[in-house]
Amino acid sequence: MRYTLGLLLLLVTQSMSAQNLFGFWKNIDDEDGKAKSIIEIYEEEGRVHAKVVKLLEAATLTHCHKCKGENKDIEGMKIMWDLQLENERREKAKSGKILDPKKGKVYDCKIELKKEGELKVRGYIKSPVFGRSQTWYRTDAPVQ
């Protein structure tokens, strides 16, 4: 009985610690409610970044014509960068930037794992009060 309880506790603890914001996420457009892309959130040099790894069938925008710089293709584009992890559980990050490819504008950004499989992404100007949020949904890997 103790062995079973110990094993169960170990599995629950391991499952909870595996829930962090890194991995693949499905972006749902907040205007039409359709899944537009698969985004990978990853860590590089101690900071949190994200890039579009796959555009989905419902994606209506494939290029960012208003973006600055050479890279205008949305697939492969880094859209989030330099966020700082807030805690050891790796479920929140703040003080970074996010690009809105529709407008070609860069905003301040923070992200938070709200519950298993759901990530709240908030882009804002100067204060989180002045912005908008999206919910992204975890997916196993990019859609082939």
C-alpha positions as CSV (number, residue, x, y, z in Angstrom):
1,M,0.0,0.0,0.0
2,R,2.8,2.5,0.9
3,Y,4.6,1.5,-2.3
4,T,1.5,2.3,-4.4
5,L,0.9,5.6,-2.7
6,G,4.6,6.6,-3.1
7,L,4.5,5.7,-6.8
8,L,1.3,7.6,-7.3
9,L,2.7,10.7,-5.5
10,L,5.8,10.5,-7.7
11,L,3.8,10.4,-10.9
12,V,1.6,13.3,-9.8
13,T,4.6,15.4,-8.8
14,Q,6.4,14.6,-12.1
15,S,3.3,15.4,-14.1
16,M,2.9,18.8,-12.4
17,S,6.5,19.7,-12.9
18,A,6.3,18.9,-16.6
19,Q,3.7,21.6,-17.1
20,N,5.6,24.6,-18.2
21,L,5.3,27.1,-21.1
22,F,7.9,25.5,-23.4
23,G,6.8,23.5,-26.3
24,F,4.4,23.8,-29.2
25,W,1.2,25.9,-29.1
26,K,-1.7,26.4,-31.4
27,N,-2.5,30.1,-32.0
28,I,-6.2,30.8,-32.3
29,D,-7.2,34.1,-34.0
30,D,-9.2,36.3,-31.6
31,E,-11.2,37.8,-34.5
32,D,-12.5,34.7,-36.3
33,G,-11.7,31.9,-33.8
34,K,-9.8,29.8,-36.2
35,A,-6.4,28.1,-35.6
36,K,-3.8,30.0,-37.7
37,S,-0.4,28.6,-36.7
38,I,1.8,26.4,-34.6
39,I,4.2,28.3,-32.4
40,E,7.2,26.9,-30.6
41,I,8.2,28.5,-27.3
42,Y,11.8,27.8,-26.3
43,E,14.6,29.1,-24.1
44,E,17.7,30.6,-25.5
45,E,20.5,32.1,-23.3
46,G,18.2,32.2,-20.3
47,R,15.4,34.1,-22.1
48,V,12.1,32.9,-23.5
49,H,11.5,33.2,-27.2
50,A,8.8,32.0,-29.7
51,K,8.7,31.4,-33.4
52,V,6.1,30.3,-35.9
53,V,6.9,26.8,-37.0
54,K,3.9,26.1,-39.2
55,L,1.1,28.0,-40.8
56,L,-2.2,26.1,-40.7
57,E,-4.9,25.9,-43.4
58,A,-6.9,28.8,-42.0
59,A,-4.0,31.2,-42.0
60,T,-4.9,34.1,-44.2
61,L,-1.6,36.0,-43.7
62,T,1.6,34.4,-44.9
63,H,3.8,37.6,-45.1
64,C,4.3,40.6,-42.9
65,H,4.4,43.4,-45.3
66,K,4.6,46.1,-42.6
67,C,7.4,44.4,-40.6
68,K,10.8,46.0,-40.5
69,G,13.9,44.1,-41.7
70,E,14.4,41.4,-44.3
71,N,12.5,38.5,-42.9
72,K,8.9,39.0,-44.0
73,D,7.7,35.3,-44.2
74,I,5.6,34.5,-41.1
75,E,6.5,30.8,-41.2
76,G,9.8,30.6,-39.4
77,M,9.5,34.2,-38.0
78,K,10.5,34.9,-34.4
79,I,7.4,36.6,-33.0
80,M,8.3,36.7,-29.2
81,W,11.6,37.4,-27.6
82,D,13.6,38.3,-24.5
83,L,11.0,37.4,-21.9
84,Q,12.3,36.7,-18.4
85,L,11.1,33.6,-16.5
86,E,9.3,34.7,-13.3
87,N,9.6,31.5,-11.2
88,E,11.4,28.1,-11.0
89,R,8.3,26.3,-12.2
90,R,8.8,27.9,-15.6
91,E,5.1,28.8,-16.0
92,K,5.3,32.6,-16.3
93,A,7.4,35.0,-18.2
94,K,7.4,38.8,-18.5
95,S,9.2,41.9,-19.7
96,G,9.6,40.7,-23.3
97,K,8.4,41.7,-26.7
98,I,5.8,40.3,-29.1
99,L,5.3,41.1,-32.8
100,D,1.8,41.3,-34.3
101,P,2.4,40.3,-38.0
102,K,-1.0,41.7,-39.0
103,K,0.1,45.3,-38.1
104,G,3.9,44.9,-38.2
105,K,4.0,46.4,-34.7
106,V,6.0,45.3,-31.6
107,Y,4.4,45.3,-28.1
108,D,5.5,44.5,-24.6
109,C,4.5,41.0,-23.6
110,K,3.9,38.6,-20.8
111,I,2.8,35.0,-20.8
112,E,1.3,32.7,-18.2
113,L,0.3,29.1,-18.1
114,K,-3.3,29.3,-16.8
115,K,-4.1,25.6,-16.6
116,E,-2.8,22.5,-18.3
117,G,-2.8,23.1,-22.0
118,E,-3.7,26.8,-22.0
119,L,-1.3,29.7,-22.2
120,K,-2.5,33.3,-21.7
121,V,-0.5,35.6,-24.0
122,R,-0.8,39.4,-23.3
123,G,0.5,42.1,-25.6
124,Y,0.4,45.6,-24.3
125,I,1.7,49.2,-24.5
126,K,3.5,50.4,-21.3
127,S,1.1,48.6,-18.9
128,P,-0.7,45.3,-19.1
129,V,-3.9,47.2,-18.5
130,F,-3.6,48.7,-22.0
131,G,-3.5,45.6,-24.2
132,R,-5.2,42.5,-25.4
133,S,-4.8,38.8,-24.6
134,Q,-5.0,35.6,-26.6
135,T,-5.2,32.0,-25.3
136,W,-2.9,29.5,-27.0
137,Y,-3.5,25.8,-26.7
138,R,-0.8,23.2,-26.3
139,T,-0.2,20.8,-29.2
140,D,2.2,17.8,-29.3
141,A,4.2,18.9,-32.4
142,P,3.9,20.9,-35.6
143,V,1.2,19.6,-37.9
144,Q,2.8,18.0,-40.9
